[in-house]
């Protein structure tokens, strides 16, 4: 079978160029949330985005230095001022030259702005009882109004959380399992920003069910490689397989417990005639582990 050179040698980016889309050279805006956009470069794995004020030749501050993976857009929040941004494409062995553009952000009313949230990502799912919510600061804001709801913010009298905060992060303790939505806006004495996009987070502490061992049957002689299988658990995203030595208590090797995505595993590292015990635990997407299956065994036969 013949493979192209590209399969062995990573293509060089040195003679390629990133094409900027926005902000374009000389652009001006009164929006503090800035979207950076460029055309993808073939064979690039990452993009290095830097923002300086007022420019890179006489920089007072490097306000942004971020490595973006697999995307051609990036958003951040800036204060009013003069800026220059630059970007280069990178892979594991080479990079393009930087290309840059200058732009201006004018001071404006907070009412014209929209707040952007930083973390957690949308559709956050966890079995941890607390989560840290974080958003980008907005120039001119004195405080931030954070709202959390289990519906769609239709009735402010029944919100799960509705408080004004001075900072740009808050550690929230889930009151129960379920799906929660959150949003935040900036405020000062003269007005407020637009609401951030609504993000969803799910708190799940319910463990998945118990797998049932399928094969090999308990105590039977099994030839290598031994196909160990168990029943599928609907809520499981992966399984933790435990193999034990003949005492039924000592893990067979440092490889166990072994995490697998399927409900089967081929074992071929045993010794002739030894009894090997095993059981398995289901793990769901939130990281909850269910009860271990019943401990069962087989006799390992090399041929």
Phi and psi in degrees as a GROMACS rama.xvg file:
@    title "Ramachandran Plot"
@    xaxis  label "Phi"
@    yaxis  label "Psi"
@TYPE xy
-97.4065  135.819  UNK-2
-116.412  145.399  UNK-3
-69.0578  156.346  UNK-4
-58.4252  -28.6395  UNK-5
-60.3225  -25.8601  UNK-6
-73.5365  -16.6677  UNK-7
-110.043  -35.708  UNK-8
-117.668  124.724  UNK-9
-69.8233  128.729  UNK-10
-61.1169  141.633  UNK-11
-79.2031  142.52  UNK-12
-102.152  1.71129  UNK-13
-59.6201  -32.3422  UNK-14
-100.715  11.5657  UNK-15
-101.663  168.202  UNK-16
-141.158  137.197  UNK-17
-81.7805  133.077  UNK-18
-101.204  119.161  UNK-19
-77.1915  143.722  UNK-20
-111.622  -51.6026  UNK-21
-158.229  145.899  UNK-22
-69.0533  138.057  UNK-23
-79.3579  163.4  UNK-24
-56.0339  126.818  UNK-25
79.8622  6.35868  UNK-26
-72.2789  152.244  UNK-27
-132.861  146.311  UNK-28
-153.888  156.784  UNK-29
-109.338  15.6528  UNK-30
-98.6252  128.3  UNK-31
-79.5637  -24.1878  UNK-32
-85.2197  116.489  UNK-33
-111.709  129.069  UNK-34
-101.628  120.72  UNK-35
-97.5518  134.426  UNK-36
-143.781  135.477  UNK-37
-146.317  164.306  UNK-38
-83.7119  137.696  UNK-39
-61.5583  147.889  UNK-40
-109.885  128.323  UNK-41
-59.3062  136.503  UNK-42
73.7414  4.2901  UNK-43
-81.2731  139.051  UNK-44
-102.596  -31.1575  UNK-45
-138.94  164.198  UNK-46
-133.114  128.52  UNK-47
-93.9439  113.787  UNK-48
-109.519  124.62  UNK-49
-127.158  143.255  UNK-50
-131.102  129.629  UNK-51
-126.512  157.324  UNK-52
-129.289  135.461  UNK-53
-78.0425  -23.298  UNK-54
-162.03  177.365  UNK-55
-79.6964  -19.2027  UNK-56
-77.6473  -26.6647  UNK-57
-138.928  54.5592  UNK-58
-68.3628  127.839  UNK-59
-87.4802  -34.5742  UNK-60
-154.186  138.901  UNK-61
-93.0468  103.6  UNK-62
-89.8188  -14.1872  UNK-63
-150.901  133.449  UNK-64
-147.954  96.0671  UNK-65
-130.029  138.946  UNK-66
-101.828  116.781  UNK-67
-100.781  130.807  UNK-68
-108.181  123.259  UNK-69
68.0189  16.7076  UNK-70
-132.234  158.155  UNK-71
-118.909  23.6838  UNK-72
-142.288  152.681  UNK-73
-156.814  138.695  UNK-74
-122.303  143.76  UNK-75
-150.978  170.082  UNK-76
-113.844  129.782  UNK-77
-123.789  159.913  UNK-78
-86.7857  162.876  UNK-79
-56.7712  141.484  UNK-80
157.598  -175.896  UNK-81
-100.804  136.198  UNK-82
-138.632  159.648  UNK-83
-134.025  134.395  UNK-84
-118.106  152.411  UNK-85
-144.09  158.27  UNK-86
-149.899  147.839  UNK-87
-138.858  151.48  UNK-88
-90.9153  146.195  UNK-89
-138.195  151.672  UNK-90
-133.726  -162.73  UNK-91
-70.2951  -16.1499  UNK-92
-131.347  -5.945  UNK-93
-156.827  174.173  UNK-94
-153.801  158.825  UNK-95
-81.4123  173.929  UNK-96
-78.2033  155.399  UNK-97
-67.6418  141.924  UNK-98
-119.627  148.692  UNK-99
-141.626  165.426  UNK-100
-154.045  144.883  UNK-101
-98.4217  147.828  UNK-102
-151.865  164.659  UNK-103
-127.186  137.608  UNK-104
-113.689  120.882  UNK-105
-91.4996  146.317  UNK-106
-65.5947  140.065  UNK-107
-149.566  172.088  UNK-108
-65.2396  145.871  UNK-109
-60.5996  -27.6049  UNK-110
-62.9084  -22.8382  UNK-111
-84.4838  -6.02619  UNK-112
-100.563  160.687  UNK-113
-126.884  132.464  UNK-114
-79.9238  143.295  UNK-115
-115.588  141.934  UNK-116
-97.9443  151.503  UNK-117
-103.981  -46.6613  UNK-118
-160.315  155.985  UNK-119
-76.3522  169.613  UNK-120
-66.8285  160.955  UNK-121
-64.4402  151.892  UNK-122
61.1696  33.8944  UNK-123
-60.181  135.506  UNK-124
-136.187  129.288  UNK-125
-157.427  158.877  UNK-126
-104.097  8.34938  UNK-127
-80.7838  141.223  UNK-128
-74.6939  -18.2117  UNK-129
-129.424  154.933  UNK-130
-141.027  142.253  UNK-131
-95.7993  117.445  UNK-132
-92.6266  133.711  UNK-133
-138.897  141.27  UNK-134
-138.57  162.863  UNK-135
-80.6774  138.786  UNK-136
-67.7337  148.27  UNK-137
-115.293  133.709  UNK-138
-58.2589  132.272  UNK-139
91.2823  -5.04508  UNK-140
-82.9586  138.574  UNK-141
-99.2241  -26.7242  UNK-142
-158.927  172.141  UNK-143
-132.148  135.984  UNK-144
-99.9553  116.574  UNK-145
-104.431  128.521  UNK-146
-125.187  137.838  UNK-147
-130.127  134.778  UNK-148
-143.638  156.348  UNK-149
-100.016  -6.07642  UNK-150
-108.592  -127.047  UNK-151
-134.171  38.0255  UNK-152
60.013  33.2318  UNK-153
-82.0679  -23.8113  UNK-154
-135.531  104.91  UNK-155
-66.9902  -17.1806  UNK-156
-73.9544  -18.3506  UNK-157
-115.523  17.0416  UNK-158
-63.8523  146.924  UNK-159
-68.7479  -36.4909  UNK-160
-148.333  137.363  UNK-161
-155.946  87.6356  UNK-162
-139.055  150.782  UNK-163
-90.5431  135.291  UNK-164
-128.948  148.828  UNK-165
-86.2332  -28.0221  UNK-166
-97.5555  -173.469  UNK-167
-113.776  24.9557  UNK-168
-153.681  157.106  UNK-169
-153.376  132.662  UNK-170
-91.6042  113.892  UNK-171
-104.646  131.308  UNK-172
-99.2698  119.529  UNK-173
-64.1058  130.93  UNK-174
-77.0978  -17.8532  UNK-175
-169.991  173.523  UNK-176
-70.8876  154.583  UNK-177
143.883  -173.961  UNK-178
-101.438  129.143  UNK-179
-124.573  147.152  UNK-180
-120.948  143.876  UNK-181
-137.93  152.702  UNK-182
-151.452  162.454  UNK-183
-150.061  150.686  UNK-184
-140.135  157.032  UNK-185
-92.5932  148.945  UNK-186
-140.643  151.546  UNK-187
-145.46  -172.71  UNK-188
-64.8444  -23.7849  UNK-189
-102.842  -7.58011  UNK-190
169.846  -163.808  UNK-191
-147.343  155.94  UNK-192
-77.4085  174.132  UNK-193
-72.1463  155.117  UNK-194
-64.79  147.552  UNK-195
-66.0833  167.272  UNK-196
-61.7689  145.876  UNK-197
-78.4523  130.551  UNK-198
-114.956  146.665  UNK-199
-106.562  140.01  UNK-200
-139.41  142.393  UNK-201
-121.637  129.968  UNK-202
-106.142  117.712  UNK-203
-130.818  116.346  UNK-204
-115.335  5.05859  UNK-205
-82.8674  119.089  UNK-206
-74.6897  155.161  UNK-207
-72.7545  176.314  UNK-208
-77.9206  -173.787  UNK-209
-97.4853  126.093  UNK-210
-70.0357  154.724  UNK-211
-112.081  124.852  UNK-212
-59.5434  137.93  UNK-213
-111.592  -53.6653  UNK-214
-149.802  152.972  UNK-215
-71.206  157.599  UNK-216
-64.5525  153.41  UNK-217
-58.8447  125.495  UNK-218
81.3302  0.871359  UNK-219
-82.85  156.242  UNK-220
-78.5882  132.849  UNK-221
-131.869  127.273  UNK-222
-82.3517  144.998  UNK-223
-71.7105  143.552  UNK-224
-76.209  138.452  UNK-225
-84.2631  123.397  UNK-226
-88.1542  105.723  UNK-227
-94.1382  124.056  UNK-228
-134.208  157.897  UNK-229
-148.891  165.965  UNK-230
-69.3814  149.879  UNK-231
-75.51  135.616  UNK-232
-104.36  119.1  UNK-233
-53.3196  -38.7475  UNK-234
-83.8387  -6.21685  UNK-235
-76.9946  139.057  UNK-236
-102.84  -21.7943  UNK-237
-160.496  173.726  UNK-238
-134.745  150.751  UNK-239
-110.909  115.434  UNK-240
-98.4708  127.954  UNK-241
-110.345  124.751  UNK-242
-115.968  135.374  UNK-243
-123.714  156.079  UNK-244
-72.6168  -176.35  UNK-245
-64.0273  -14.4656  UNK-246
-80.4676  -9.07489  UNK-247
74.3379  9.68241  UNK-248
-132.615  -30.0169  UNK-249
-89.672  125.084  UNK-250
-56.7345  141.373  UNK-251
-63.0156  -38.0553  UNK-252
-161.125  176.851  UNK-253
-69.2317  -10.0653  UNK-254
-73.9124  -14.183  UNK-255
-114.054  146.22  UNK-256
-68.5235  144.598  UNK-257
-108.194  130.791  UNK-258
-92.9566  126.14  UNK-259
-131.926  152.675  UNK-260
-90.5757  -25.9759  UNK-261
-92.6533  170.53  UNK-262
-100.437  45.3758  UNK-263
-159.428  156.191  UNK-264
-155.772  136.406  UNK-265
-95.5372  123.978  UNK-266
-112.866  128.901  UNK-267
-142.525  29.2074  UNK-268
-117.47  18.7973  UNK-269
-85.9502  178.121  UNK-270
-109.49  147.296  UNK-271
-53.8042  123.554  UNK-272
81.2654  -0.754182  UNK-273
-82.198  149.405  UNK-274
-91.1825  128.594  UNK-275
-120.062  130.08  UNK-276
-100.585  152.89  UNK-277
-157.165  153.658  UNK-278
-151.853  175.084  UNK-279
-144.788  149.77  UNK-280
-124.573  134.679  UNK-281
-87.4549  141.628  UNK-282
-126.403  128.891  UNK-283
-90.9577  -179.622  UNK-284
-64.2152  -29.3252  UNK-285
-80.2393  -9.0051  UNK-286
98.8101  4.06503  UNK-287
-73.1927  136.251  UNK-288
-104.671  131.569  UNK-289
-83.867  -179.778  UNK-290
-66.211  151.545  UNK-291
-72.7985  145.666  UNK-292
-67.4488  168.077  UNK-293
-61.4142  143.109  UNK-294
-75.5233  126.349  UNK-295
-131.156  177.786  UNK-296
-149.823  165.175  UNK-297
-147.684  163.722  UNK-298
-104.346  122.976  UNK-299
-81.8257  125.887  UNK-300
-120.376  129.827  UNK-301
-79.3796  -21.5872  UNK-302
